Amino acid sequence: MALAPNFIPRLLLLSLLIVSIPLTSSQSDANTTNPPPSDSDLCNGVFVSYTHTKGSKIPPNDTANQPYRFESVITVLNHGRDELKSWRVFVKFAHREILVSASNAVLSDGSSLPVSVENGTVFAGYPSSDLKSAIQTAGDVTQMQARVELVGTQFGVAPPNVPLPKNITLAIDGWKCPKATQKGKNVLQVCCTPDPDYDNTEIIDNEFLPRQDGDLTIMYDVVRSYSSNYMAQVTMENHNPLGRLDNWKLSFDWMRDEFIYTMKGAYPSIVDSSDCVDGPQAKYFQDLDFSNVLSCARRPTIIDLPPTKYNDSTFGLIPFCCRNGTILPRSMDPSKSSSVFQMQVYKMPPDLNISALSPPQNWRINGTLNPDYKCGPPVRVSPSQFADPSGLPSNRTAFASWQVVCNITQPKDASPRCCVSFSAYFNDSIVPCKTCACGCSSNKAARACSTTAPSLLLPQQALLVPFENRTELTGAWAYLKHRPVPNPMPCGDNCGVSINWHLATDYRGGWTARVTVFNWGETDFVDWFTAIQMKNAAPGFEKAYSFNASTLGINGENNTIFMEGLPGLNYLVAERDGENPLKNPRIPGKQQSVISFTKKLTPGINVPGGDGFPSKVFFNGEECSLPTILPVRSSQHRRHISVFLLALPVLALLILRA
């Protein structure tokens, strides 16, 4: 059969097309190059980055101290093999930043926004604090990554310059992070890897993080849970041998419109439901009587109840409650080293199911004349167990438990709240508390004293006289001792509590001291204590004659003498009026004891040269201000002060008045 005239050309064309197709594809593959892997893809650990996204000038106009708005993003990406629990990132800000908002995170020290973060701060994940691995999620980045968007104010760095922090790093035990490196103009990044020397099997093998140690721990245990509300038990435990709280006040932030309906064992400092009535809570819970709601504040403050409410069926009957806010060290009384209360918390949509539980954030606790505490974020831990209330030999487990760890801290520029004066048998003058030991008013126009002039030496009898009544007595003593009197006179110490340490005797086999505690404030102290740290003399401590005293080991060193009042003497009363308020000065509350030491265990000790004076003094856990000088031995030293010498200040005062 004859072929069509155009068949052969068509066949050749088709063959060429078929041959050219794979050839073209191969050439395309050969010319295509994959993009290089990103820095995060090369990180076999946790990749952390800080990206500055935007900045602009804001009022007021100030060439010397111009503020600028900044916007930035912190990214935490888990490229490790295991889940990253309770992630925390430290950002060392460097431009006096004030943080205004942060999404998907809270500040780990419990601070509420806005807040100054010029010295750096630690961010903790919230509401999601754990980051799963790629292995667990088949590479689902939404479960592996946290993204924190920041908005704040910085000073001095004008666009287009970029105010990057000095460093960023993971703030979690068991991880090693090198110095962060800058990528381009606006990115700071670091890859953190597991520390091979850190034993983290407890973290990996268990569902929950292990419980941590701290000066004070707070447990937030959900003991009953319903779809719209739950019952939480809050337990505060003191673990510091010198820490304590008096009239504690506990505050925190609700993050999801929760409110407190009822409480037992404690109470809000302000009972107010108006925020619920005016807010979404009343619209949703239309059948709830909001007149019975205790607190709708986003940040409520909780206070303890008095002992009279302990057996109250409505407010009390909670073990370890109702002690006027007193939490003592375990060394004083283990049964009084904790405080407990319960509260019924109502939730809001979309959390209306029995398992939707979220603890409050930004915890803070403080007391009267007590150390300052900084608290971390709540960390999910294994459910707490409680004894069965029926009395059966079994335990009941909480639905969910979180731990908040608080540690004693010294805030920047904070002043002490107690001070110490020194005196000795070989010198008739007292070295008083330092000028402005507990702070002075910053209003220069309102004060008529000097905040920089050193305090003047005092006669013995001035210890019982309030500072405002000492002026003439102090001036007369300086006149007799031929010492200059500054003009204006130095300001007082302004401390509510002062402690006098008097070196009473020193002999070949031992020595004694006298401790006197003065309360110049308006608050009575029940179950007070003081702790004296002696660098070299503590091993020779024998006894205190009017106090209950013993040596206490702290941080592996047994150099602290812990003293508290004996039964019946554990009450340090406040300052009160004299016999005739119109003529006599006010009288401080006072407790006093002599302490004896032996030299058998401290050979070579130099008692008058400094070993007989404390290196640190604490009152109710608060470290007190100490003098910078010690009493010196007079060349005309006499072991006993004559009656004539004691009368000299009074005679001098009469001469000056004449």
C-alpha positions as CSV (number, residue, x, y, z in Angstrom):
1,M,0.0,0.0,0.0
2,A,1.4,3.4,-0.9
3,L,2.2,5.9,1.8
4,A,0.8,9.4,1.9
5,P,3.2,12.0,0.6
6,N,3.5,13.9,3.9
7,F,3.6,10.9,6.2
8,I,7.5,10.6,6.3
9,P,8.1,14.3,7.3
10,R,5.4,14.0,10.0
11,L,7.0,10.8,11.4
12,L,10.5,12.4,11.5
13,L,9.0,15.5,13.3
14,L,7.3,13.3,15.9
15,S,10.5,11.3,16.5
16,L,12.4,14.5,17.1
17,L,9.8,15.7,19.6
18,I,9.9,12.4,21.5
19,V,13.7,12.5,21.7
20,S,13.8,16.2,22.8
21,I,11.4,15.8,25.7
22,P,13.7,13.9,28.2
23,L,16.7,15.9,27.0
24,T,15.0,19.2,27.8
25,S,14.0,17.8,31.3
26,S,17.5,16.7,32.1
27,Q,18.9,20.1,31.1
28,S,16.4,21.8,33.4
29,D,17.3,19.6,36.4
30,A,21.0,20.2,35.8
31,N,20.6,24.0,35.8
32,T,18.4,24.1,38.9
33,T,20.2,24.6,42.3
34,N,18.5,24.2,45.7
35,P,18.6,27.2,48.1
36,P,21.2,26.9,50.9
37,P,19.8,25.7,54.2
38,S,18.8,28.4,56.7
39,D,20.7,28.8,60.0
40,S,17.8,27.3,61.9
41,D,17.9,24.2,59.7
42,L,21.5,23.7,60.6
43,C,20.7,23.8,64.3
44,N,20.3,20.4,66.0
45,G,19.0,22.0,69.2
46,V,16.9,25.0,70.0
47,F,17.2,27.9,67.7
48,V,16.5,31.3,69.2
49,S,16.3,34.6,67.3
50,Y,15.5,38.2,68.0
51,T,14.3,40.2,64.9
52,H,13.8,44.0,65.0
53,T,10.9,44.7,62.6
54,K,10.0,48.3,63.0
55,G,10.9,51.5,64.9
56,S,9.7,55.1,64.9
57,K,10.1,58.3,66.8
58,I,7.5,59.1,69.5
59,P,6.8,62.3,71.6
60,P,8.1,64.2,73.4
61,N,10.9,65.8,71.3
62,D,14.1,65.6,73.4
63,T,17.5,65.7,71.7
64,A,19.3,64.5,74.8
65,N,16.9,61.6,75.7
66,Q,14.7,60.9,72.7
67,P,12.2,58.0,73.0
68,Y,11.5,55.6,70.1
69,R,8.9,52.9,69.6
70,F,10.3,49.5,68.7
71,E,8.6,46.3,67.5
72,S,10.4,43.0,67.4
73,V,9.9,39.3,67.4
74,I,11.5,36.5,69.5
75,T,11.3,33.1,67.9
76,V,12.1,29.9,69.7
77,L,12.3,26.8,67.5
78,N,12.8,23.3,68.8
79,H,15.0,21.3,66.4
80,G,16.1,18.9,69.1
81,R,15.1,15.2,69.5
82,D,13.0,15.7,72.6
83,E,10.2,18.0,73.8
84,L,11.4,21.3,75.3
85,K,9.4,21.9,78.5
86,S,8.7,25.3,80.0
87,W,10.9,27.3,77.6
88,R,12.5,30.5,78.9
89,V,14.6,33.0,77.0
90,F,16.8,35.7,78.5
91,V,17.1,38.9,76.4
92,K,19.8,41.3,77.6
93,F,18.3,44.6,76.5
94,A,20.8,47.5,76.1
95,H,18.9,50.7,75.4
96,R,16.8,51.4,78.5
97,E,13.9,49.6,77.1
98,I,10.4,49.7,78.5
99,L,8.3,46.7,77.5
100,V,4.7,47.5,76.8
101,S,3.3,44.3,75.4
102,A,4.4,40.7,74.7
103,S,2.3,38.0,73.0
104,N,2.5,34.4,73.9
105,A,4.8,35.0,76.9
106,V,5.0,36.4,80.3
107,L,8.0,37.8,82.3
108,S,9.4,35.1,84.5
109,D,9.9,37.4,87.5
110,G,6.2,38.1,87.8
111,S,6.3,41.7,86.6
112,S,3.2,43.2,85.0
113,L,3.5,45.2,81.8
114,P,4.5,48.0,81.2
115,V,7.8,47.5,83.0
116,S,11.4,48.6,82.6
117,V,13.6,45.8,81.2
118,E,16.8,47.9,80.8
119,N,18.9,45.3,82.7
120,G,17.4,42.4,80.7
121,T,14.6,40.1,81.4
122,V,13.5,36.4,81.0
123,F,10.5,35.5,78.9
124,A,8.5,32.4,79.7
125,G,6.0,30.8,77.3
126,Y,2.3,31.4,78.0
127,P,-0.3,30.0,77.5
128,S,1.8,27.3,75.8
129,S,5.0,26.7,77.6
130,D,6.2,23.4,75.9
131,L,7.6,23.0,72.4
132,K,7.4,19.5,70.8
133,S,10.1,18.1,68.6
134,A,9.9,17.5,64.8
135,I,10.0,13.7,65.6
136,Q,6.9,14.0,67.7
137,T,4.9,16.1,65.2
138,A,6.2,15.0,61.8
139,G,7.8,18.4,61.4
140,D,4.7,20.5,62.3
141,V,6.3,23.9,63.0
142,T,3.2,25.2,64.7
143,Q,3.9,22.8,67.6
144,M,7.6,23.2,67.5
145,Q,7.9,27.0,67.5
146,A,6.9,29.9,69.8
147,R,6.7,33.4,68.4
148,V,6.7,36.3,70.8
149,E,5.8,39.8,69.4
150,L,7.2,42.6,71.5
151,V,6.2,46.3,71.5
152,G,8.0,48.8,73.7
153,T,10.0,52.0,74.0
154,Q,13.7,52.5,73.8
155,F,15.9,55.6,74.1
156,G,18.6,57.0,71.9
157,V,18.7,54.7,68.8
158,A,17.0,56.6,65.9
159,P,16.0,54.8,62.8
160,P,17.4,53.6,60.5
161,N,19.8,52.3,63.2
162,V,18.6,49.2,64.9
163,P,18.4,48.8,68.8
164,L,19.4,45.1,69.0
165,P,20.0,43.6,72.5
166,K,23.4,42.6,73.6
167,N,22.6,38.9,73.8
168,I,19.9,36.3,73.8
169,T,20.1,32.9,75.3
170,L,18.0,30.0,76.6
171,A,17.4,30.3,80.4
172,I,16.9,26.6,81.1
173,D,19.1,24.2,83.0
174,G,20.8,21.6,80.8
175,W,21.4,23.7,77.7
176,K,24.6,25.4,76.4
177,C,24.3,28.5,74.4
178,P,27.3,30.4,72.7
179,K,27.3,34.1,72.4
180,A,24.5,35.2,70.0
181,T,25.6,36.4,66.6
182,Q,24.2,39.2,64.4
183,K,22.7,38.3,61.1
184,G,22.4,41.3,58.8
185,K,21.3,44.5,60.4
186,N,18.3,43.5,62.4
187,V,18.7,39.9,63.6
188,L,20.4,38.4,66.6
189,Q,20.4,34.6,66.7
190,V,21.9,31.6,68.6
191,C,21.7,27.8,68.4
192,C,21.6,26.2,71.9
193,T,22.5,22.5,72.3
194,P,22.0,20.0,75.1
195,D,24.7,20.0,77.8
196,P,26.3,16.5,77.6
197,D,27.3,16.8,81.3
198,Y,23.8,17.6,82.5
199,D,21.6,14.7,83.8
200,N,18.3,15.5,82.2
201,T,16.8,11.9,82.2
202,E,14.3,13.0,84.8
203,I,13.0,15.7,82.5
204,I,12.9,13.5,79.4
205,D,11.5,10.3,80.9
206,N,8.7,11.9,82.8
207,E,5.6,13.7,81.6
208,F,6.2,16.7,84.0
209,L,9.2,18.7,85.0
210,P,10.6,18.0,88.5
211,R,9.8,20.3,91.3
212,Q,12.4,22.9,92.0
213,D,13.9,24.3,95.3
214,G,13.5,27.9,96.3
215,D,13.3,30.2,99.3
216,L,9.5,30.1,99.1
217,T,7.4,27.8,96.9
218,I,3.8,28.2,96.0
219,M,1.7,25.2,94.8
220,Y,-1.4,25.9,92.8
221,D,-3.4,22.6,92.9
222,V,-6.8,22.1,91.2
223,V,-8.5,19.8,93.7
224,R,-12.0,19.8,92.1
225,S,-12.9,20.7,88.5
226,Y,-16.2,21.3,86.7
227,S,-17.0,22.6,83.2
228,S,-17.5,26.3,84.3
229,N,-15.4,26.5,87.5
230,Y,-12.9,24.8,89.6
231,M,-11.6,24.7,93.2
232,A,-7.9,25.6,93.6
233,Q,-5.8,25.1,96.7
234,V,-2.9,27.5,97.2
235,T,0.0,26.4,99.5
236,M,2.9,28.6,100.4
237,E,5.9,27.0,102.0
238,N,9.0,28.7,103.5
239,H,12.3,26.9,102.8
240,N,14.8,29.6,103.8
241,P,16.3,29.3,107.3
242,L,16.2,33.1,107.7
243,G,13.2,33.9,105.6
244,R,9.8,34.8,106.9
245,L,6.6,36.7,106.1
246,D,4.4,38.9,108.3
247,N,1.0,40.0,107.1
248,W,1.7,38.4,103.7
249,K,0.0,39.8,100.7
250,L,-0.3,37.6,97.6
251,S,-1.2,38.9,94.1
252,F,-1.3,37.5,90.6
253,D,-2.9,38.2,87.2
254,W,-5.8,36.4,85.7
255,M,-5.2,36.0,82.0
256,R,-8.5,34.6,80.7
257,D,-11.2,36.7,82.4
258,E,-11.5,34.4,85.5
259,F,-13.0,35.6,88.7
260,I,-13.1,34.5,92.3
261,Y,-16.5,33.4,93.6
262,T,-15.8,32.0,97.1
263,M,-12.7,31.6,99.4
264,K,-11.7,29.7,102.5
265,G,-8.6,30.4,104.6
266,A,-7.9,33.8,103.1
267,Y,-9.8,36.8,101.6
268,P,-9.4,39.5,98.9
269,S,-8.1,42.8,100.3
270,I,-10.9,44.5,98.3
271,V,-14.2,42.7,97.7
272,D,-15.6,44.1,94.5
273,S,-17.6,42.5,91.6
274,S,-18.2,45.6,89.5
275,D,-15.6,44.5,86.9
276,C,-17.8,41.4,86.3
277,V,-21.0,43.3,86.2
278,D,-19.6,45.7,83.6
279,G,-17.7,43.0,81.7
280,P,-18.3,39.8,79.7
281,Q,-18.7,37.7,82.8
282,A,-22.2,39.0,83.7
283,K,-23.3,38.6,80.0
284,Y,-22.4,34.9,80.0
285,F,-23.4,33.9,83.6
286,Q,-26.8,35.6,83.6
287,D,-28.2,33.4,86.3
288,L,-25.3,33.9,88.7
289,D,-25.7,36.3,91.7
290,F,-22.8,38.6,91.4
291,S,-23.4,40.2,94.7
292,N,-21.8,37.1,96.2
293,V,-18.7,37.2,94.0
294,L,-15.6,38.1,96.0
295,S,-13.3,39.5,93.4
296,C,-13.5,40.3,89.7
297,A,-10.2,42.2,89.6
298,R,-7.7,41.2,86.9
299,R,-5.0,41.4,89.6
300,P,-6.5,40.6,93.0
301,T,-4.5,40.9,96.3
302,I,-5.1,38.1,98.8
303,I,-4.6,38.5,102.5
304,D,-4.6,36.0,105.4
305,L,-7.3,35.7,108.0
306,P,-6.9,36.2,111.8
307,P,-6.8,33.2,114.0
308,T,-10.3,33.9,115.2
309,K,-11.6,32.7,111.8
310,Y,-9.8,29.3,111.9
311,N,-12.9,27.4,113.1
312,D,-15.4,29.5,111.1
313,S,-17.4,27.1,108.9
314,T,-17.7,29.7,106.1
315,F,-14.2,31.2,106.0
316,G,-12.0,28.8,107.9
317,L,-11.5,25.1,108.6
318,I,-8.5,24.9,106.3
319,P,-5.3,23.4,107.8
320,F,-2.5,25.9,108.1
321,C,-4.7,28.9,107.5
322,C,-5.7,32.0,109.5
323,R,-2.4,33.2,111.1
324,N,-2.6,36.9,110.3
325,G,-0.2,36.3,107.4
326,T,2.7,34.9,109.4
327,I,5.0,32.3,107.8
328,L,8.0,31.4,110.0
329,P,11.2,29.5,109.2
330,R,11.1,25.8,109.7
331,S,13.9,26.2,112.3
332,M,11.4,28.1,114.5
333,D,8.3,26.1,114.1
334,P,7.7,23.6,111.2
335,S,3.9,23.8,111.7
336,K,4.0,27.5,111.1
337,S,6.2,27.5,108.0
338,S,3.4,27.2,105.5
339,S,0.0,28.9,104.8
340,V,-2.9,27.4,102.8
341,F,-6.2,28.7,101.4
342,Q,-8.7,27.6,98.8
343,M,-10.7,29.6,96.2
344,Q,-13.5,28.8,93.8
345,V,-12.6,30.1,90.3
346,Y,-15.1,30.7,87.5
347,K,-13.9,30.4,83.9
348,M,-15.0,32.0,80.7
349,P,-15.4,30.7,77.1
350,P,-13.7,29.1,75.3
351,D,-12.4,27.3,78.5
352,L,-15.8,25.7,79.5
353,N,-14.8,22.1,79.8
354,I,-13.5,20.2,82.8
355,S,-9.9,19.9,81.5
356,A,-9.4,23.5,80.4
357,L,-7.3,24.7,83.3
358,S,-5.0,27.6,83.3
359,P,-3.2,29.0,86.4
360,P,-2.9,32.8,87.0
361,Q,0.5,34.4,86.1
362,N,2.8,37.1,87.4
363,W,2.8,36.0,91.1
364,R,4.1,38.3,93.7
365,I,4.3,38.0,97.5
366,N,5.5,40.4,100.2
367,G,5.2,41.2,103.9
368,T,5.9,43.8,106.6
369,L,9.6,44.3,107.3
370,N,10.4,41.1,105.4
371,P,12.7,40.2,102.5
372,D,11.7,40.9,99.0
373,Y,10.8,37.9,96.8
374,K,10.8,37.5,93.1
375,C,8.6,34.7,91.7
376,G,8.9,32.7,88.5
377,P,6.1,31.6,86.3
378,P,3.9,28.6,87.2
379,V,5.4,25.4,86.0
380,R,3.3,22.3,85.4
381,V,4.5,19.5,87.7
382,S,3.2,16.1,88.7
383,P,-0.2,16.3,90.5
384,S,0.0,16.8,94.2
385,Q,-1.3,14.1,96.6
386,F,-3.3,14.8,99.7
387,A,-4.5,12.7,102.6
388,D,-8.0,11.3,102.1
389,P,-10.4,13.5,104.1
390,S,-12.4,10.4,105.1
391,G,-9.5,9.2,107.2
392,L,-8.8,6.2,105.0
393,P,-5.2,5.2,104.6
394,S,-5.0,6.5,101.0
395,N,-4.1,9.6,99.1
396,R,-6.1,11.7,96.7
397,T,-4.5,13.3,93.7
398,A,-5.1,16.8,92.4
399,F,-6.5,17.2,88.9
400,A,-3.6,19.4,87.9
401,S,-0.7,21.1,89.8
402,W,1.6,24.0,89.1
403,Q,4.6,25.2,91.1
404,V,5.7,28.8,91.5
405,V,9.3,29.3,92.9
406,C,10.1,32.5,94.7
407,N,13.6,33.6,95.8
408,I,14.7,36.4,98.1
409,T,16.2,39.2,96.1
410,Q,17.7,42.7,96.8
411,P,16.0,45.2,94.5
412,K,18.2,47.8,92.9
413,D,18.6,50.9,95.1
414,A,16.5,49.3,97.8
415,S,17.1,50.5,101.4
416,P,17.3,48.2,104.4
417,R,14.5,48.3,106.9
418,C,16.6,47.8,110.1
419,C,20.0,48.9,111.3
420,V,22.7,48.1,113.9
421,S,24.7,50.2,116.3
422,F,27.9,49.1,118.0
423,S,29.3,49.8,121.5
424,A,31.9,48.3,123.8
425,Y,33.0,48.2,127.4
426,F,36.3,50.0,126.5
427,N,34.6,53.1,124.9
428,D,31.9,55.3,126.4
429,S,30.5,56.3,123.0
430,I,28.1,54.4,120.9
431,V,28.7,54.0,117.1
432,P,25.2,54.7,115.9
433,C,23.3,53.5,112.9
434,K,24.5,55.1,109.6
435,T,22.9,58.3,108.4
436,C,19.8,57.4,106.2
437,A,20.5,53.7,106.8
438,C,16.9,53.0,105.9
439,G,16.5,55.8,103.4
440,C,15.8,59.5,103.5
441,S,13.3,61.8,101.8
442,S,14.4,62.8,98.3
443,N,12.7,66.2,98.8
444,K,15.6,68.4,99.7
445,A,13.5,71.4,100.4
446,A,11.5,69.5,103.0
447,R,14.4,68.3,105.1
448,A,16.7,70.4,107.3
449,C,19.4,67.8,107.8
450,S,22.3,66.4,105.8
451,T,22.1,63.0,104.1
452,T,25.8,62.9,103.6
453,A,27.2,63.9,107.0
454,P,28.3,60.9,109.0
455,S,26.2,60.1,112.1
456,L,27.5,61.5,115.4
457,L,28.7,59.3,118.3
458,L,26.1,58.9,121.1
459,P,26.2,58.6,124.8
460,Q,24.9,55.3,126.3
461,Q,21.6,56.7,127.5
462,A,20.7,58.1,124.0
463,L,19.8,54.5,122.8
464,L,16.4,54.8,124.4
465,V,15.7,58.3,123.0
466,P,13.9,58.7,119.6
467,F,16.1,60.4,117.0
468,E,14.0,63.5,116.9
469,N,14.7,64.0,120.6
470,R,18.4,63.3,120.5
471,T,19.7,66.6,118.9
472,E,20.7,68.5,122.0
473,L,22.0,65.4,123.8
474,T,24.1,64.4,120.7
475,G,25.4,68.0,120.4
476,A,26.4,68.1,124.1
477,W,28.2,64.8,123.9
478,A,30.2,66.0,120.8
479,Y,31.0,69.2,122.7
480,L,32.4,67.2,125.7
481,K,34.4,65.0,123.4
482,H,35.8,67.9,121.4
483,R,34.3,66.7,118.2
484,P,33.0,68.9,115.4
485,V,29.3,69.3,115.0
486,P,28.2,69.6,111.3
487,N,25.7,72.2,110.2
488,P,23.2,71.0,109.2
489,M,23.2,68.0,111.5
490,P,23.1,64.5,109.9
491,C,19.7,63.0,109.2
492,G,18.5,60.0,111.2
493,D,18.6,56.4,110.3
494,N,14.8,56.3,109.6
495,C,14.7,52.6,110.6
496,G,11.7,50.9,112.2
497,V,13.9,48.4,114.0
498,S,17.4,48.9,115.4
499,I,19.7,46.5,117.1
500,N,22.5,47.4,119.5
501,W,25.4,45.0,119.8
502,H,27.4,45.8,123.0
503,L,30.7,44.0,123.7
504,A,30.3,43.6,127.4
505,T,33.4,41.7,128.7
506,D,36.6,40.1,127.4
507,Y,38.6,37.7,129.6
508,R,41.1,35.0,129.1
509,G,38.7,32.1,128.8
510,G,35.8,33.8,127.1
511,W,33.8,36.9,126.5
512,T,30.2,38.2,126.5
513,A,28.0,40.5,124.4
514,R,24.6,42.1,125.0
515,V,22.0,42.3,122.3
516,T,19.2,44.8,122.5
517,V,16.4,44.9,119.9
518,F,14.4,48.2,119.6
519,N,11.1,48.6,117.8
520,W,10.6,52.2,116.8
521,G,7.6,51.5,114.5
522,E,3.9,51.2,115.0
523,T,3.7,47.5,114.3
524,D,4.0,44.8,117.0
525,F,6.2,41.8,116.1
526,V,5.0,38.4,117.2
527,D,7.4,35.5,117.1
528,W,10.2,37.8,116.1
529,F,13.8,36.5,115.5
530,T,17.2,37.9,114.8
531,A,20.2,36.2,113.3
532,I,23.8,37.2,113.9
533,Q,26.6,36.1,111.6
534,M,30.0,35.9,113.1
535,K,33.0,35.2,110.8
536,N,35.3,33.7,113.5
537,A,33.5,33.7,116.8
538,A,30.4,31.5,116.2
539,P,32.0,28.2,117.1
540,G,32.6,29.5,120.6
541,F,28.9,30.4,121.2
542,E,27.7,29.0,124.5
543,K,24.2,30.4,125.4
544,A,21.9,33.4,125.4
545,Y,20.4,34.0,128.9
546,S,17.1,35.7,127.9
547,F,16.6,34.4,124.4
548,N,16.2,31.0,122.9
549,A,19.4,30.8,120.8
550,S,21.4,28.2,118.7
551,T,23.9,28.1,115.9
552,L,22.5,27.6,112.4
553,G,24.2,26.2,109.4
554,I,23.6,28.2,106.2
555,N,25.1,27.4,102.8
556,G,27.4,24.9,104.5
557,E,28.8,27.3,107.0
558,N,27.9,27.1,110.7
559,N,28.6,30.7,111.6
560,T,25.2,32.1,112.3
561,I,23.6,32.5,115.7
562,F,19.8,32.3,115.5
563,M,17.9,34.0,118.4
564,E,14.2,34.2,119.2
565,G,12.2,35.2,122.3
566,L,11.5,32.7,125.0
567,P,7.9,31.8,125.7
568,G,6.3,34.9,127.0
569,L,9.1,37.1,125.5
570,N,8.3,36.5,121.8
571,Y,6.4,39.8,121.5
572,L,8.3,42.9,120.5
573,V,5.8,45.7,121.1
574,A,5.6,48.9,119.1
575,E,6.8,52.3,120.2
576,R,4.5,53.9,122.8
577,D,4.0,57.2,124.6
578,G,6.1,58.0,127.7
579,E,4.6,58.5,131.1
580,N,3.8,62.1,130.3
581,P,3.4,62.5,126.5
582,L,3.7,66.3,126.8
583,K,7.2,66.1,128.5
584,N,8.6,62.6,128.0
585,P,9.7,61.2,124.6
586,R,8.1,58.1,123.2
587,I,9.6,54.8,124.3
588,P,10.5,52.0,121.9
589,G,9.6,48.4,122.4
590,K,12.7,46.5,123.6
591,Q,14.0,43.0,124.1
592,Q,17.5,42.2,125.5
593,S,19.8,39.3,126.3
594,V,23.4,38.7,127.3
595,I,25.3,36.1,125.2
596,S,28.3,34.2,126.3
597,F,31.2,32.8,124.3
598,T,34.1,30.5,125.1
599,K,37.6,30.9,123.6
600,K,38.4,27.2,123.8
601,L,37.2,26.5,120.2
602,T,38.4,29.8,118.8
603,P,42.1,30.2,119.8
604,G,43.7,33.4,118.7
605,I,40.4,35.3,118.4
606,N,40.7,39.1,118.6
607,V,37.5,40.1,120.3
608,P,38.0,43.9,120.6
609,G,39.8,44.1,117.3
610,G,36.7,43.0,115.3
611,D,36.0,39.3,115.9
612,G,33.7,40.2,118.7
613,F,31.4,42.1,116.3
614,P,28.9,40.6,113.8
615,S,29.6,40.7,110.0
616,K,25.9,40.5,109.2
617,V,22.7,41.0,111.2
618,F,19.2,39.9,110.2
619,F,15.8,40.8,111.8
620,N,12.8,38.7,110.7
621,G,14.8,37.7,107.6
622,E,15.7,41.3,106.5
623,E,19.4,42.1,106.4
624,C,20.2,45.2,108.5
625,S,22.5,48.0,107.8
626,L,25.8,47.8,109.8
627,P,28.1,50.7,110.8
628,T,31.3,51.1,108.8
629,I,33.5,51.6,111.9
630,L,34.0,49.8,115.2
631,P,34.4,51.2,118.7
632,V,38.1,51.9,119.4
633,R,39.9,51.4,122.7
634,S,40.5,54.7,124.4
635,S,44.0,55.4,125.8
636,Q,42.3,56.4,129.1
637,H,40.2,53.2,129.1
638,R,38.6,52.2,132.3
639,R,36.7,48.9,132.6
640,H,33.8,50.5,134.5
641,I,32.2,53.8,133.7
642,S,31.8,56.0,136.7
643,V,28.6,57.7,137.8
644,F,30.2,61.0,137.2
645,L,31.0,60.2,133.6
646,L,27.4,59.1,133.0
647,A,26.2,62.4,134.3
648,L,28.5,64.5,132.1
649,P,26.0,64.7,129.1
650,V,23.3,66.0,131.4
651,L,25.6,68.6,133.0
652,A,26.7,69.7,129.6
653,L,23.1,70.0,128.4
654,L,22.3,72.2,131.4
655,I,25.3,74.4,130.7
656,L,24.3,74.9,127.1
657,R,20.8,75.8,128.0
658,A,21.9,78.3,130.6
